[in-house]
């Protein structure tokens, strides 16, 4: 759950889950911020905290983020926390899914 520090208002969610990404179960940082609170840095702040927690508390060699290829805001958020483009693949839900990755090293 993502909440504003000063008010406690819930504005979205962010976390680490295992997701099926192109046929592999991979650790994914997912984030969803309410439309009226987007473009204020909240997704970056939350995703950065999850990235840091995951690399400190798990042995995963890499973390992923995925979205529909047209969701530029989502993959720009991934890039803002150090992820880079990994691949795109056809997907019946998204037509084409965009995948970003960051490695532990």
BELVEN-V334315 format. One record per pair of residues at least 4 apart in sequence whose C-alpha atoms are under 7 Angstrom apart, sorted by the first residue. I is the first residue (numbers start at 1). GAP is how many residues later the second one is. D is the distance in whole Angstrom. If there is no record, write none. Layout:
I;GAP;D
I;GAP;D
This chain:
1;9;7
1;11;6
1;12;4
1;13;6
2;8;6
2;9;6
2;10;5
2;11;5
2;12;7
3;5;5
3;6;5
3;7;4
3;8;5
4;4;5
4;5;5
4;6;7
11;22;6
11;23;5
11;26;7
12;20;5
12;21;4
12;22;6
13;18;6
13;19;5
13;20;7
14;16;5
14;17;4
14;18;6
14;32;6
14;33;7
15;14;6
15;15;6
15;16;7
15;35;6
16;11;6
16;12;6
16;13;5
16;14;6
16;34;7
17;10;6
17;11;5
17;12;7
18;7;6
18;8;5
18;9;5
18;10;6
19;6;5
19;7;5
19;8;6
19;9;6
20;4;5
20;5;5
20;6;6
21;4;6
21;5;7
27;36;5
27;37;6
28;35;6
28;36;5
28;37;5
29;18;7
29;34;7
29;35;6
29;36;5
30;35;6
31;12;6
31;16;7
33;4;7
33;5;6
33;10;7
34;4;6
41;4;6
42;4;6
43;4;6
43;34;7
44;4;6
44;33;6
44;36;7
44;37;7
45;4;6
46;4;6
47;4;6
48;4;6
48;33;6
49;4;6
50;4;6
51;4;6
52;4;6
53;4;6
54;4;5
55;4;7
55;5;7
55;49;7
61;42;6
61;43;5
62;39;7
62;40;6
62;41;4
62;42;6
63;38;6
63;39;5
63;40;7
64;35;7
64;36;6
64;37;4
64;38;7
65;13;7
65;34;6
65;35;5
65;36;6
66;31;7
66;32;6
66;33;4
66;34;6
67;4;6
67;7;7
67;30;6
67;31;5
67;32;7
68;26;5
68;28;6
68;29;5
68;30;6
69;27;6
69;28;5
69;29;5
71;4;7
72;4;6
73;4;6
74;4;6
75;4;6
76;4;6
77;4;7
78;4;7
78;5;5
78;22;7
79;4;5
79;5;6
82;20;6
83;17;6
83;18;5
83;19;5
84;16;5
84;17;6
84;18;7
85;14;6
85;15;4
85;16;7
86;13;5
86;14;5
86;15;6
87;11;6
87;12;5
88;8;6
88;9;5
88;10;5
88;11;6
89;7;5
89;8;5
89;9;7
90;5;6
90;6;4
90;7;6
91;4;5
91;5;5
91;6;6
